[in-house]
Amino acid sequence: MGSPSDDDSTQFKISMVVSELESARDVLTCLDEAGVTIHPETADVSNPHVSDVNVDLSDVTVKQWQALELACERGYYDSPRGADLSELASELGISKSAVSQRLRSAEATLVESVVEATG
């Protein structure tokens, strides 16, 4: 808690831990609607469930990595997709099923590494 100011208003120091940014916005909106003057000092955004994770990429093959890079560059993982498997296959000069297999294998390897590193 802070000390009273010259106009005898009470000051509070509030820390919030929220799981979603929208929750913090909701609290600030309620305070504003109640006529509370807000003077933010700092805002730290962090995810307590995520820490630095070291992932071993050595199990991802060169061909899988090339497919992943191309997929990212072309927007395959965007929503909506910027490219589909047919486009990636054409650029890589391989079949659609081969691209799909490379991506799935690489994704599975990376996900498994992340889960092991955080578990």
Secondary structure, DSSP 8 states (H G I E B T S, - for coil): -----TT-----------SSHHHHHHHHHHHHHTT------------TT--------TTS-HHHHHHHHHHHHHTTTSSS-SS-HHHHHHHHTS-HHHHHHHHHHHHHHHHHHHHHHH-
